[in-house]
Amino acid sequence: MSLKTKLKQAKPDFEDFTICLDRPLAREYEKAKEAALASAKDRMAANPAKDPEVVRLGKLVDEASVTLRIYALPWGEYNELVNQHPARDGVDEQFNSMTFFPAAAKASAVEVTDKSEIPVHDEDFDALVEQMSDGEFDRLAGAVVIANRSNRSVGIAPLA
């Protein structure tokens, strides 16, 4: 198969970012999993995923969560975004991480549903970022880095 044909079939890498928008519910779910594990007689064989309360809360967390798929941008677009977000005065950084990561994520994010991927409206994306905690923002930034800067496809040798 020629390079031209393979380029037509090329697919960008991606990283999924899932966030539960009901944070107290997510905390309750984590506590229920810990409690199920702690109450098990045989901790090595314990499976919190079979605990009825964990299952019930897990379904609620799924319903309150959204998954964004952050696709890798072509390197030129990625680097142009870096240039559009210069370092802040007095801050030792290569680019403004407070503005760059949301912009990079927004440029490629789609919402993952059970049936498809759907575009994320700019206003919805901005509202999501505005209400994120610092840790959630870090996870979003991490998804951008993993999708765009990972070496998953580097060093792939033919399987012959």
Secondary structure as UniProt FT lines:
FT   HELIX           3..8
FT   STRAND          14..20
FT   HELIX           23..39
FT   TURN            43..45
FT   HELIX           48..50
FT   HELIX           52..63
FT   STRAND          65..71
FT   HELIX           75..84
FT   TURN            89..90
FT   HELIX           97..108
FT   STRAND          109..112
FT   STRAND          117..119
FT   HELIX           122..130
FT   HELIX           134..149
FT   TURN            152..155
//
